[in-house]
């Protein structure tokens, strides 16, 4: 599936100029899913140098697709923060994601249940600030007003609501449900496990990215 330009920060490329790729690897990940964290930490950690160097830098595009799992209520809030970072500093989306995955348990149910939505946003904005994104600007995109809209509307959302709607709409077209899910050239690749090591990934890449 094509990637909207506003979400360009989700793409892993060897340079600022996207490669003329033959293959596409799409990783559907949820910030509050432990298995998504495992897969992210391998692919965007030790495997990153493999993906961004020859021969894969000219043959493969890797995309992190944000997948909200609504049975984790804080999932929406964390992915809204990802959308805010994409809006402000797309080049810092992957560093932000790495920092958020490292702290993901701070956004599990028992750690958010007694705070307001805006308090959760404030903590997410602070994580964005820790990787160089403007914390105040992130919070401004996320914060929910406690006042009705000019037309009296009470469900006004925030400044990234439309971006999240677009992500969800695109993801629904693929039929992806749980995370992590990996699509290779648009088809679900069930052989890939979140527990794969760098070496297992490299073995798979050698066989499939030709």
PEKAKA-V172573 format. One line per field, one symbol per residue. phi: phi as a letter, one per 40 degrees, with the letter a starting at -180 (. if undefined). psi: psi as a letter, one per 40 degrees, with the letter a starting at -180 (. if undefined). A space follows every 50 residues. Layout:
BEGIN
phi = ???
psi = ???
END
This chain:
BEGIN
phi = .cbcdcbdccccbcacccccccbbbbbcbbcbbdcccccdccccbccdcc cbbdcccbbabbbcccbcbccbdcddcccccdccccccadcbccdccccc ccbdccbcdccbcbbcdcccdcccccccccbhccdcccccccdbccbdcd cgcbbcgbcbdcccdcccccccccgcbcbcbbbbfgbcbcccbccccdcc cccccccbcb
psi = iihhdefdeehhidiehhigidihhhhhihdfhddddddddddebdeddd deiieddeehhhhhhhhhheegdeddddddddddddddgdeedddddddd ddeddeeideeedeiidddddddddddddeeeihddddddddihieiiid eeiegeaaeedddddddddddddeehciiihhhhfehhgeehideiiddd ddddddddg.
END
